Amino acid sequence: MPEPSPSSTDGHDSGDTPLLASLSGPQDLKALPAARLPELAAEIRHAICEQVSQTGGHLAPNLGVVELTIALHYVFDFAHDRLLFDVGHQCYPHKLLTGRLGLFDKLRQRGGMAGFPEPAESDFDLFAVGHAGTAISTAVGMARGDDLAAGGSGKSDRHAVSLIGDASIVNGLALEGLNNAGTLERQFLTVLNDNGMSISEPQGAMASYFDRVRVSHTFHEMKRRGKQALDKLPGGSLLEEVYHRASDALKAVISHGHMFEEFGHVCVGPVDGHDLPALIAILEEVKDIDSPVLLHVKTIKGKGYEFAEGDATTFHSPAPFVREGCRVEIPKKGRSFTAAFADAMGELMQRDQDVYAITAAMGPGTGVDKLIDAHPTRTCDTGICESHAMAMAAGLAKTGLKPFFAVYSTFSQRALDQAFQEAALQNLPVRVCMDRAGYVGGDGAVHHGFMDVSIFRTLPGAVLLACADEPTLHGALEFMRTHDAGPSFVRYPRDAVAAEPFACSDQPFEIGKAALAVAAKTDVPDLAILAYGTTLYAARDGLAVLREHGQDVTLYDARFAKPVDTALLKYLLDAGTAVLTVEDHFAAGGFGSAVLEAASDAGLDTRLIGRCTMPEAWVGPASRDTQLADAGLDAGGIAAAGRKLLARRAGMAELARR
């Protein structure tokens, strides 16, 4: 591993005049002499590391693009030009250069700087993003729109730049965008940030190709092979024209034979993404090339800090951490659902040789990385390709294996078409395990899992489950292992598992059946709470509040959103018990909607049903507990929803007596 330079050993070079604090925007950056830019880079690295150590956030991705971001803002004018980030978790240097230092001390907190691009913060952020593969397509759209807006000239003076990582560019949408970008007859720059990493090691043939490119395309080899390769390439005349017009410096780094030439791009690089003078010079050269250009930039993820460079996976998006000299420690916050899932899946794979685990570049985030180490022949990391992962899972199921696809809830929606056609339409038992369901805290709106129930509940034959704690996670996975009638989906949050589970949590899962968590004190309680997932624990606390005020309340772990427990609904509603559903999901199409529909279909009185859900709103960064409380999904909010429903019930009873 390369050692940090002396000026960046701690990420900070203390000059006479601090630079970062003096910048109000890119116009101040452009006024700096180029010789001071490395000093600015060191200050930015120091600021990022110090802040992430306090609040958590994306560390290694941002440390790796500091020089690249400075060079882009130094050469382009993104108050007028277009800069599109792919994923966006590498945007901290961009935000610090565009006047948001004052928001940085509340990174990923309410009232502070979002961890992803956010147009509400600044006009320099064009899209709120957090999913991979989108930047090239949106940049193509803006380029075409700007050209139309230019009127008679037909070509806008606004430059279009998209910044995408080597792990993201293998995403199907990114390749679709790149393919269409190759038809543009105007300036269009795609910067490929190649750090040889996703969250963990990138997967697939493309990753191997980039490895070969980095090794073989040296300065001298490219210069030697340059001219004679031109005539052999498709579109060689365009490349030859650019080549002849280029300076000697640019000619030396035009890459002949790069695969993306086949997409209609002039390919430049790989170039050193930490050499500021060279980056600025090359960007100045390619800035006004009147055709699509792909600039291949080689960077080091975690650059400037030995602990981050040496373990870029751990420090991709760490929780707050403590540095004591060379020692870095990330404090633990209890056993996570992710860790519980990894252990539970490990047990399944030991017992059942047909179980197969899949992740789409989220090995550490889903726990599948541990399974890959233990069972390399029955696991697969597809890279950032959720659609492919879902379709591949269907293929595995067709052969008789039992695939479990572990994916974040927010990313599972990217594979809806494959869940529909390849899995549900074929009645194949693909098993989808959705981590990060509900609110996710500091990552904000781009990562909340608020629509997985409403999406997958539409699929005929699908079964939808939620687990409340570690025993129910084990029970849900065991149910899914033996369920062969069609696809199944389980959701669980980015949170710690309960230290003291309910007694009912050990009960095996029976399709479409809820489990009694807290019994009523009478035969006919005033209110029954049906909690879906981990809201069971907040509902228990809400139940206690209601009981303090004399209400007889019972609580059920609903377990299934499809099919719901219709027999239980009939038992409760026929007795006149009000039913309150609780879920960390949007109201539209969620668990509560499923309960209302089931009750209506059964001819039951739906007026006795109330719903406690996430509000239909884009919720920004804050702690997960704060987000739940704001949504009324804490004890107080659930108790308030219960009192409102009981008041409705009392009103109905009064009308019936008249």
C-alpha positions as CSV (number, residue, x, y, z in Angstrom):
1,M,0.0,0.0,0.0
2,P,1.4,3.4,-0.9
3,E,2.5,5.5,2.1
4,P,0.8,9.0,2.4
5,S,2.9,11.9,1.4
6,P,4.5,13.9,4.3
7,S,2.0,16.7,3.8
8,S,-1.0,14.4,4.0
9,T,0.0,12.0,6.7
10,D,-2.7,13.4,8.9
11,G,-4.6,15.0,5.9
12,H,-3.6,18.5,6.8
13,D,-0.9,20.9,5.8
14,S,-1.0,24.0,8.0
15,G,0.0,27.0,5.9
16,D,0.0,30.6,7.0
17,T,-3.5,31.2,5.5
18,P,-6.2,28.5,5.7
19,L,-7.7,28.1,2.3
20,L,-10.9,26.1,2.7
21,A,-12.5,28.6,5.1
22,S,-11.7,31.4,2.7
23,L,-13.6,29.9,-0.2
24,S,-17.2,31.0,-0.7
25,G,-17.5,29.2,-4.0
26,P,-15.7,28.0,-7.1
27,Q,-15.0,31.5,-8.2
28,D,-12.6,31.8,-5.2
29,L,-11.0,28.5,-6.1
30,K,-10.3,29.7,-9.6
31,A,-8.5,32.8,-8.2
32,L,-6.0,30.6,-6.3
33,P,-2.6,30.0,-7.9
34,A,-2.2,26.4,-9.0
35,A,0.7,26.0,-6.7
36,R,-1.6,26.3,-3.6
37,L,-4.1,23.7,-4.7
38,P,-2.2,20.7,-3.1
39,E,-2.5,22.7,0.2
40,L,-6.2,23.0,-0.3
41,A,-6.5,19.3,-1.1
42,A,-4.8,18.5,2.3
43,E,-7.2,20.8,4.1
44,I,-10.2,19.2,2.5
45,R,-9.0,15.7,3.4
46,H,-8.4,16.8,7.0
47,A,-11.9,18.4,7.2
48,I,-13.6,15.3,5.8
49,C,-11.8,12.9,8.1
50,E,-12.4,14.9,11.2
51,Q,-16.1,15.4,10.5
52,V,-16.8,11.8,9.5
53,S,-15.0,10.6,12.7
54,Q,-17.7,12.5,14.6
55,T,-20.9,11.9,12.6
56,G,-20.1,8.9,10.4
57,G,-20.5,9.1,6.6
58,H,-18.7,8.2,3.4
59,L,-15.0,8.5,4.1
60,A,-12.9,6.5,1.7
61,P,-14.8,7.5,-1.5
62,N,-14.5,11.2,-0.7
63,L,-10.8,11.0,0.2
64,G,-10.2,9.4,-3.2
65,V,-11.6,12.2,-5.3
66,V,-10.3,15.4,-3.7
67,E,-7.8,16.3,-6.4
68,L,-10.2,15.3,-9.2
69,T,-13.0,17.4,-7.8
70,I,-10.7,20.4,-7.3
71,A,-9.4,20.0,-10.9
72,L,-13.0,19.8,-12.3
73,H,-14.1,23.0,-10.5
74,Y,-10.8,24.7,-11.5
75,V,-11.4,24.1,-15.2
76,F,-15.1,24.1,-15.6
77,D,-17.7,26.7,-14.4
78,F,-20.4,24.5,-12.9
79,A,-22.5,27.6,-12.1
80,H,-23.2,27.4,-15.8
81,D,-21.9,24.0,-16.9
82,R,-23.5,20.7,-15.9
83,L,-21.9,18.3,-13.3
84,L,-23.8,15.0,-12.6
85,F,-22.6,12.7,-9.9
86,D,-23.2,8.9,-10.1
87,V,-24.3,7.5,-6.7
88,G,-23.1,10.8,-5.1
89,H,-21.4,9.4,-2.1
90,Q,-18.2,11.1,-3.3
91,C,-19.7,14.6,-3.3
92,Y,-18.2,16.0,0.0
93,P,-15.3,17.8,-1.7
94,H,-17.7,19.2,-4.3
95,K,-19.9,20.5,-1.5
96,L,-17.0,22.0,0.4
97,L,-15.9,23.8,-2.8
98,T,-19.4,25.2,-3.4
99,G,-19.9,27.2,-0.3
100,R,-21.3,24.6,2.2
101,L,-18.6,24.4,4.8
102,G,-21.0,26.0,7.3
103,L,-23.3,23.0,7.0
104,F,-20.5,20.4,7.4
105,D,-20.5,20.2,11.2
106,K,-23.9,18.6,11.0
107,L,-23.1,16.2,8.2
108,R,-26.0,13.7,7.7
109,Q,-28.0,15.4,10.5
110,R,-31.1,17.6,10.5
111,G,-30.2,21.1,9.4
112,G,-26.8,20.0,8.2
113,M,-25.2,18.8,5.0
114,A,-26.7,15.8,3.3
115,G,-24.4,12.9,2.5
116,F,-25.5,12.9,-1.1
117,P,-26.1,15.6,-3.7
118,E,-29.2,17.7,-2.7
119,P,-30.6,20.4,-4.9
120,A,-32.4,22.0,-1.9
121,E,-28.9,22.8,-0.5
122,S,-27.4,24.3,-3.6
123,D,-27.9,25.0,-7.3
124,F,-24.6,23.2,-7.9
125,D,-26.4,19.9,-7.1
126,L,-28.5,19.1,-10.1
127,F,-30.2,15.9,-8.9
128,A,-30.8,14.3,-5.5
129,V,-29.1,10.9,-6.1
130,G,-27.9,7.9,-4.2
131,H,-28.3,5.0,-6.6
132,A,-25.8,3.9,-9.1
133,G,-25.8,4.1,-12.9
134,T,-27.9,7.2,-13.4
135,A,-25.4,10.0,-14.0
136,I,-24.6,9.4,-17.7
137,S,-28.2,9.2,-18.7
138,T,-29.3,12.4,-16.9
139,A,-26.2,14.1,-18.3
140,V,-27.2,13.1,-21.8
141,G,-30.7,14.4,-21.2
142,M,-29.3,17.8,-20.0
143,A,-26.9,18.0,-22.9
144,R,-29.7,17.4,-25.4
145,G,-32.0,19.8,-23.6
146,D,-29.3,22.5,-23.4
147,D,-28.7,22.2,-27.2
148,L,-32.4,22.7,-27.9
149,A,-32.5,25.7,-25.6
150,A,-29.6,27.2,-27.5
151,G,-32.0,27.8,-30.4
152,G,-30.5,28.6,-33.8
153,S,-26.9,27.5,-33.0
154,G,-28.0,24.0,-32.1
155,K,-25.2,23.6,-29.6
156,S,-25.1,25.0,-26.1
157,D,-22.1,26.6,-24.6
158,R,-22.8,24.6,-21.4
159,H,-20.4,21.8,-20.9
160,A,-21.8,18.4,-19.7
161,V,-19.7,16.3,-17.3
162,S,-20.7,13.1,-15.5
163,L,-18.5,11.5,-12.8
164,I,-18.9,7.8,-12.4
165,G,-16.9,5.0,-10.7
166,D,-15.6,1.9,-12.2
167,A,-17.9,-0.2,-10.1
168,S,-21.0,1.8,-11.2
169,I,-20.3,1.9,-14.9
170,V,-21.1,-1.9,-15.2
171,N,-24.7,-1.1,-14.1
172,G,-27.0,-1.7,-17.0
173,L,-28.4,1.8,-17.0
174,A,-24.9,3.3,-17.1
175,L,-24.1,1.3,-20.2
176,E,-27.4,2.3,-21.8
177,G,-26.5,5.9,-21.1
178,L,-23.0,5.5,-22.5
179,N,-24.3,3.9,-25.6
180,N,-26.7,6.8,-26.3
181,A,-24.0,9.4,-25.3
182,G,-21.9,8.1,-28.2
183,T,-24.5,9.5,-30.7
184,L,-24.0,13.1,-29.4
185,E,-22.4,15.5,-31.8
186,R,-21.2,17.9,-29.2
187,Q,-19.0,18.2,-26.1
188,F,-19.8,15.5,-23.5
189,L,-17.3,14.3,-20.9
190,T,-17.6,11.2,-18.8
191,V,-15.0,10.9,-16.1
192,L,-14.4,7.3,-15.0
193,N,-13.2,7.4,-11.5
194,D,-11.3,4.1,-11.4
195,N,-10.2,3.2,-7.8
196,G,-10.5,-0.6,-8.2
197,M,-13.2,-0.7,-5.5
198,S,-16.9,-0.8,-5.0
199,I,-17.7,-0.9,-1.3
200,S,-15.5,-4.0,-1.5
201,E,-13.6,-5.5,-4.4
202,P,-15.5,-5.0,-7.7
203,Q,-16.7,-8.0,-9.4
204,G,-17.0,-9.3,-13.0
205,A,-15.3,-9.2,-16.3
206,M,-15.3,-5.4,-16.5
207,A,-13.2,-5.2,-13.3
208,S,-10.7,-7.6,-14.7
209,Y,-10.5,-5.5,-17.9
210,F,-9.8,-2.4,-15.9
211,D,-7.1,-4.2,-14.0
212,R,-5.4,-5.1,-17.4
213,V,-5.8,-1.5,-18.7
214,R,-4.1,-0.1,-15.6
215,V,-1.2,-2.4,-16.0
216,S,-0.7,-2.3,-19.8
217,H,-1.5,1.2,-20.9
218,T,1.7,3.0,-19.8
219,F,2.6,6.4,-21.2
220,H,5.3,5.0,-23.5
221,E,3.2,2.1,-24.8
222,M,0.2,4.4,-25.6
223,K,2.4,6.8,-27.4
224,R,4.1,4.1,-29.4
225,R,0.9,2.4,-30.4
226,G,-1.1,5.5,-31.0
227,K,-1.0,6.4,-34.7
228,Q,-0.9,3.0,-36.3
229,A,-4.0,1.9,-34.3
230,L,-6.2,4.7,-35.6
231,D,-7.1,3.2,-39.0
232,K,-8.2,-0.1,-37.5
233,L,-10.8,1.4,-35.2
234,P,-14.5,1.9,-35.9
235,G,-15.0,5.6,-36.2
236,G,-11.3,6.0,-36.7
237,S,-11.7,9.2,-38.7
238,L,-13.2,11.1,-35.8
239,L,-10.5,9.8,-33.4
240,E,-7.8,10.7,-36.0
241,E,-9.1,14.2,-36.3
242,V,-9.1,14.7,-32.6
243,Y,-5.7,13.1,-32.4
244,H,-4.2,15.5,-35.0
245,R,-5.7,18.5,-33.3
246,A,-4.5,17.5,-29.9
247,S,-1.3,18.6,-28.2
248,D,1.5,16.2,-27.7
249,A,0.6,15.9,-24.1
250,L,-3.0,14.8,-24.9
251,K,-1.8,12.5,-27.7
252,A,0.3,10.7,-25.2
253,V,-2.7,9.8,-23.1
254,I,-5.3,9.1,-25.8
255,S,-6.0,5.4,-25.2
256,H,-6.4,3.4,-28.4
257,G,-8.2,0.1,-28.1
258,H,-10.1,1.1,-25.0
259,M,-13.4,-0.8,-25.0
260,F,-15.4,2.4,-24.6
261,E,-14.2,3.5,-28.0
262,E,-16.8,1.1,-29.3
263,F,-19.4,3.3,-27.6
264,G,-18.4,6.3,-29.8
265,H,-16.1,7.9,-27.3
266,V,-12.6,9.3,-27.6
267,C,-10.9,7.6,-24.6
268,V,-8.2,9.3,-22.6
269,G,-6.1,7.7,-19.9
270,P,-5.7,6.1,-17.5
271,V,-4.2,9.2,-15.9
272,D,-3.1,9.8,-12.3
273,G,-6.1,11.2,-10.4
274,H,-4.0,12.7,-7.6
275,D,-1.6,14.7,-9.9
276,L,-3.3,18.1,-9.8
277,P,-1.2,19.8,-12.5
278,A,-1.6,16.9,-14.9
279,L,-5.3,16.7,-14.2
280,I,-5.9,20.4,-14.8
281,A,-3.8,20.3,-18.0
282,I,-5.7,17.2,-19.4
283,L,-9.1,18.6,-18.5
284,E,-8.2,21.9,-20.2
285,E,-7.3,19.8,-23.3
286,V,-10.5,17.7,-23.4
287,K,-12.8,20.5,-22.3
288,D,-13.8,21.7,-25.7
289,I,-13.5,18.5,-27.8
290,D,-16.6,18.6,-29.8
291,S,-17.5,14.9,-29.4
292,P,-18.0,12.4,-26.5
293,V,-14.9,11.8,-24.4
294,L,-14.3,9.3,-21.6
295,L,-11.5,10.3,-19.3
296,H,-10.2,7.3,-17.4
297,V,-8.8,8.5,-14.0
298,K,-6.9,6.2,-11.6
299,T,-7.5,7.1,-8.0
300,I,-6.8,5.6,-4.6
301,K,-9.8,5.1,-2.4
302,G,-9.1,6.5,1.1
303,K,-6.1,8.5,-0.3
304,G,-4.1,10.4,2.4
305,Y,-4.9,8.2,5.4
306,E,-3.1,4.9,5.8
307,F,-6.0,3.3,7.8
308,A,-8.5,4.2,5.1
309,E,-6.3,3.2,2.2
310,G,-5.5,-0.1,3.8
311,D,-9.1,-1.0,4.6
312,A,-11.3,1.0,2.2
313,T,-14.2,-1.5,2.7
314,T,-14.5,-0.8,6.4
315,F,-14.0,2.9,5.9
316,H,-16.3,3.2,2.9
317,S,-19.1,4.5,5.1
318,P,-18.1,4.1,8.7
319,A,-20.0,5.0,11.9
320,P,-18.3,7.6,14.0
321,F,-14.8,6.5,15.0
322,V,-11.9,7.3,17.3
323,R,-8.3,7.9,16.2
324,E,-5.5,7.6,18.6
325,G,-2.2,7.9,16.8
326,C,-2.1,5.1,14.2
327,R,-4.9,3.2,16.0
328,V,-8.5,3.6,14.7
329,E,-11.5,2.2,16.4
330,I,-15.2,2.1,15.4
331,P,-17.3,1.7,18.6
332,K,-19.9,-1.0,18.4
333,K,-23.6,-0.2,18.9
334,G,-25.1,-3.6,19.6
335,R,-25.8,-6.6,17.4
336,S,-27.2,-5.5,14.0
337,F,-29.9,-7.2,11.9
338,T,-27.2,-7.5,9.2
339,A,-25.0,-9.5,11.5
340,A,-27.9,-11.6,12.6
341,F,-28.9,-12.2,9.0
342,A,-25.3,-13.3,8.2
343,D,-25.3,-15.8,11.0
344,A,-28.8,-17.1,10.3
345,M,-27.9,-17.6,6.6
346,G,-24.7,-19.3,7.6
347,E,-26.7,-21.8,9.6
348,L,-29.1,-22.4,6.7
349,M,-26.2,-23.0,4.3
350,Q,-24.6,-25.5,6.7
351,R,-27.9,-27.5,7.0
352,D,-29.1,-27.2,3.3
353,Q,-26.6,-27.6,0.5
354,D,-29.1,-26.2,-2.0
355,V,-29.1,-22.7,-0.4
356,Y,-27.3,-20.1,-2.5
357,A,-26.6,-16.5,-1.4
358,I,-26.4,-13.5,-3.7
359,T,-25.5,-9.8,-3.2
360,A,-25.2,-7.0,-5.7
361,A,-22.0,-5.2,-4.5
362,M,-23.3,-4.9,-1.0
363,G,-21.4,-7.8,0.6
364,P,-20.5,-6.0,3.9
365,G,-23.7,-4.0,4.0
366,T,-25.9,-7.2,3.8
367,G,-23.6,-9.6,5.6
368,V,-23.1,-11.8,2.5
369,D,-19.3,-11.1,2.6
370,K,-19.1,-13.6,5.5
371,L,-21.0,-16.2,3.5
372,I,-18.7,-15.7,0.5
373,D,-15.7,-16.5,2.7
374,A,-17.3,-19.6,4.1
375,H,-19.1,-20.9,1.0
376,P,-17.3,-19.6,-2.1
377,T,-19.1,-22.0,-4.5
378,R,-22.6,-21.2,-3.3
379,T,-22.4,-17.4,-3.2
380,C,-22.0,-14.7,-5.8
381,D,-21.4,-10.9,-5.8
382,T,-22.8,-9.7,-9.1
383,G,-21.5,-6.1,-8.7
384,I,-23.9,-3.2,-8.9
385,C,-26.4,-5.1,-11.0
386,E,-29.6,-5.7,-9.0
387,S,-31.7,-6.6,-12.1
388,H,-29.1,-9.2,-13.2
389,A,-28.9,-10.5,-9.6
390,M,-32.7,-11.0,-9.5
391,A,-32.8,-12.7,-12.9
392,M,-29.8,-14.9,-12.0
393,A,-31.6,-15.9,-8.8
394,A,-34.6,-17.0,-11.0
395,G,-32.2,-19.1,-13.1
396,L,-30.8,-20.7,-10.0
397,A,-34.3,-21.5,-8.7
398,K,-35.2,-23.0,-12.1
399,T,-32.3,-25.6,-11.6
400,G,-33.7,-26.5,-8.2
401,L,-31.4,-24.5,-6.0
402,K,-32.7,-22.1,-3.2
403,P,-31.4,-18.6,-4.0
404,F,-31.5,-15.9,-1.3
405,F,-30.8,-12.4,-2.8
406,A,-29.7,-10.0,0.0
407,V,-30.3,-6.4,-1.1
408,Y,-31.1,-3.1,0.5
409,S,-34.8,-2.3,0.3
410,T,-34.1,0.9,-1.6
411,F,-32.1,-1.0,-4.2
412,S,-34.6,-3.9,-4.5
413,Q,-37.0,-1.7,-6.5
414,R,-34.4,-1.5,-9.3
415,A,-35.1,-5.2,-10.0
416,L,-38.9,-5.0,-10.1
417,D,-39.2,-6.1,-13.7
418,Q,-37.1,-9.2,-13.1
419,A,-39.1,-10.0,-9.9
420,F,-42.2,-9.7,-12.0
421,Q,-41.2,-11.6,-15.2
422,E,-38.4,-14.0,-14.2
423,A,-39.5,-14.9,-10.7
424,A,-43.3,-14.3,-10.0
425,L,-44.6,-15.0,-13.6
426,Q,-42.7,-18.4,-13.5
427,N,-43.8,-19.2,-9.9
428,L,-40.1,-19.6,-9.0
429,P,-39.1,-19.5,-5.3
430,V,-36.7,-16.6,-5.4
431,R,-36.1,-15.4,-1.9
432,V,-35.4,-11.7,-1.4
433,C,-34.0,-10.4,1.9
434,M,-34.3,-6.6,2.2
435,D,-32.0,-4.9,4.6
436,R,-32.4,-1.2,5.4
437,A,-36.2,-1.4,5.3
438,G,-38.0,1.7,6.7
439,Y,-36.0,4.7,7.7
440,V,-32.2,4.5,7.4
441,G,-31.1,7.6,9.4
442,G,-28.3,9.8,8.0
443,D,-28.4,8.6,4.4
444,G,-31.8,10.3,4.0
445,A,-34.4,10.1,1.3
446,V,-32.4,8.4,-1.3
447,H,-32.0,5.3,0.8
448,H,-35.2,5.0,2.9
449,G,-37.0,1.7,2.3
450,F,-40.5,3.0,2.1
451,M,-42.0,1.2,-0.9
452,D,-41.0,-2.5,-0.9
453,V,-44.3,-3.8,0.4
454,S,-46.4,-1.7,-2.1
455,I,-44.2,-2.8,-5.0
456,F,-43.9,-6.6,-4.4
457,R,-47.4,-7.1,-2.9
458,T,-48.7,-6.6,-6.4
459,L,-47.0,-9.8,-7.7
460,P,-49.4,-12.8,-7.9
461,G,-48.2,-15.6,-5.7
462,A,-45.7,-13.5,-3.8
463,V,-45.4,-13.9,0.0
464,L,-44.3,-10.8,2.0
465,L,-42.9,-11.1,5.5
466,A,-41.3,-8.9,8.1
467,C,-39.2,-9.8,11.2
468,A,-39.3,-8.0,14.5
469,D,-36.1,-9.3,16.1
470,E,-33.4,-12.0,15.7
471,P,-35.6,-15.0,16.5
472,T,-38.2,-13.9,14.0
473,L,-35.5,-13.3,11.4
474,H,-34.4,-16.9,11.8
475,G,-38.0,-18.0,11.6
476,A,-38.6,-16.0,8.5
477,L,-35.6,-17.4,6.7
478,E,-36.5,-20.9,7.6
479,F,-40.0,-20.4,6.3
480,M,-38.6,-19.0,3.0
481,R,-36.2,-21.9,2.7
482,T,-39.0,-24.4,2.5
483,H,-41.5,-22.2,0.6
484,D,-41.4,-23.3,-3.0
485,A,-44.8,-21.9,-4.4
486,G,-43.3,-18.6,-5.6
487,P,-41.2,-15.7,-4.6
488,S,-40.9,-14.5,-1.0
489,F,-39.7,-11.2,0.4
490,V,-38.6,-10.4,4.0
491,R,-37.8,-6.9,5.3
492,Y,-35.7,-5.8,8.3
493,P,-34.2,-2.4,9.3
494,R,-30.8,-0.8,9.7
495,D,-30.9,-1.2,13.4
496,A,-29.8,-3.3,16.3
497,V,-31.8,-6.4,17.2
498,A,-33.8,-6.4,20.5
499,A,-31.8,-7.6,23.5
500,E,-34.9,-9.3,25.0
501,P,-37.2,-10.7,22.3
502,F,-40.9,-11.5,22.8
503,A,-41.8,-14.9,24.0
504,C,-43.8,-15.4,20.7
505,S,-40.7,-14.7,18.6
506,D,-39.6,-18.3,18.8
507,Q,-42.9,-19.6,17.3
508,P,-42.4,-21.0,13.7
509,F,-43.8,-18.9,10.9
510,E,-47.0,-20.2,9.4
511,I,-48.1,-18.6,6.2
512,G,-50.6,-15.8,6.7
513,K,-50.7,-16.1,10.4
514,A,-49.9,-13.5,13.1
515,A,-48.5,-14.3,16.5
516,L,-49.9,-13.0,19.8
517,A,-47.3,-10.9,21.5
518,V,-49.2,-9.3,24.4
519,A,-52.6,-10.8,25.5
520,A,-55.6,-8.7,26.4
521,K,-56.9,-8.7,29.9
522,T,-60.5,-9.4,28.7
523,D,-62.1,-11.6,26.1
524,V,-63.0,-8.6,24.0
525,P,-60.3,-5.9,24.1
526,D,-60.9,-2.3,23.1
527,L,-58.0,-2.2,20.7
528,A,-55.8,-4.7,18.9
529,I,-52.5,-3.5,17.5
530,L,-51.1,-5.4,14.5
531,A,-47.5,-4.4,14.2
532,Y,-45.5,-5.3,11.1
533,G,-41.8,-5.8,11.6
534,T,-39.7,-4.0,14.3
535,T,-42.5,-1.6,15.0
536,L,-43.7,-4.4,17.3
537,Y,-41.4,-3.0,20.1
538,A,-42.6,0.6,19.8
539,A,-46.2,-0.7,19.7
540,R,-45.6,-2.6,23.0
541,D,-44.5,0.7,24.6
542,G,-47.5,2.4,23.1
543,L,-49.8,-0.3,24.5
544,A,-48.4,0.4,27.9
545,V,-49.3,4.0,27.6
546,L,-52.9,3.2,26.6
547,R,-53.3,0.7,29.4
548,E,-52.2,3.3,31.9
549,H,-55.3,5.2,30.8
550,G,-57.6,2.3,31.3
551,Q,-57.8,0.9,27.8
552,D,-57.6,-2.9,27.3
553,V,-55.2,-3.4,24.4
554,T,-53.7,-6.5,22.8
555,L,-50.7,-6.8,20.5
556,Y,-49.9,-9.1,17.6
557,D,-46.8,-9.6,15.6
558,A,-48.4,-9.5,12.1
559,R,-45.5,-11.2,10.4
560,F,-47.2,-11.3,6.9
561,A,-48.3,-8.4,4.7
562,K,-49.3,-11.0,2.0
563,P,-51.3,-12.9,2.8
564,V,-52.6,-11.1,5.9
565,D,-54.3,-13.0,8.8
566,T,-57.9,-12.7,7.6
567,A,-59.2,-15.1,10.2
568,L,-57.7,-12.9,13.0
569,L,-59.2,-9.8,11.4
570,K,-62.7,-11.5,11.3
571,Y,-62.3,-12.6,15.0
572,L,-61.4,-9.1,16.2
573,L,-63.7,-7.0,14.0
574,D,-66.8,-9.2,14.5
575,A,-66.3,-8.8,18.3
576,G,-66.2,-5.0,17.9
577,T,-62.4,-4.6,18.7
578,A,-60.7,-1.8,16.9
579,V,-57.6,-2.7,14.9
580,L,-54.6,-0.4,14.5
581,T,-51.9,-1.4,12.0
582,V,-48.4,-0.1,12.6
583,E,-45.6,-0.2,10.0
584,D,-42.5,1.7,9.0
585,H,-43.6,2.0,5.3
586,F,-45.7,4.4,3.3
587,A,-49.5,4.1,3.7
588,A,-50.1,3.6,0.0
589,G,-50.0,-0.1,-0.8
590,G,-48.4,-1.0,2.6
591,F,-49.3,-3.5,5.3
592,G,-52.2,-1.3,6.5
593,S,-53.6,-1.1,3.0
594,A,-53.4,-4.9,2.8
595,V,-55.4,-5.2,6.0
596,L,-58.1,-2.8,4.8
597,E,-58.4,-4.7,1.5
598,A,-58.6,-8.1,3.2
599,A,-61.2,-6.8,5.6
600,S,-63.2,-5.2,2.8
601,D,-63.1,-8.4,0.7
602,A,-64.3,-10.4,3.7
603,G,-67.2,-8.0,4.2
604,L,-65.9,-6.7,7.6
605,D,-66.4,-3.2,9.0
606,T,-63.3,-1.3,7.9
607,R,-64.4,1.8,9.9
608,L,-62.8,0.0,12.9
609,I,-59.4,-0.1,11.2
610,G,-56.8,2.6,11.6
611,R,-53.3,2.9,10.2
612,C,-50.1,4.2,11.7
613,T,-47.5,4.6,8.9
614,M,-44.7,6.7,7.5
615,P,-46.0,10.0,6.2
616,E,-45.9,10.6,2.4
617,A,-43.0,12.9,2.5
618,W,-39.3,13.0,1.5
619,V,-37.6,12.7,4.9
620,G,-34.1,14.1,5.2
621,P,-31.1,13.1,7.2
622,A,-31.5,12.6,11.0
623,S,-31.1,9.7,13.4
624,R,-33.4,6.8,12.7
625,D,-35.0,7.2,16.1
626,T,-35.8,10.9,15.4
627,Q,-37.3,10.0,12.0
628,L,-39.5,7.3,13.6
629,A,-40.6,9.7,16.3
630,D,-41.4,12.5,13.8
631,A,-43.5,10.0,11.9
632,G,-45.5,9.0,15.0
633,L,-44.0,5.6,15.0
634,D,-42.7,5.8,18.6
635,A,-44.7,4.9,21.7
636,G,-46.3,8.3,22.0
637,G,-47.3,8.5,18.4
638,I,-48.8,4.9,18.4
639,A,-50.7,5.6,21.6
640,A,-52.1,8.8,20.1
641,A,-53.2,6.9,16.9
642,G,-54.8,4.3,19.2
643,R,-56.7,7.0,21.2
644,K,-57.9,8.5,17.9
645,L,-59.2,5.2,16.6
646,L,-60.8,4.4,20.0
647,A,-62.6,7.7,19.9
648,R,-64.0,6.8,16.4
649,R,-65.1,3.5,17.8
650,A,-66.9,5.2,20.7
651,G,-68.6,7.5,18.2
652,M,-69.8,4.6,16.2
653,A,-71.2,2.9,19.3
654,E,-73.0,6.1,20.3
655,L,-74.6,6.4,16.9
656,A,-75.7,2.8,17.1
657,R,-77.4,3.4,20.4
658,R,-79.5,6.3,19.1
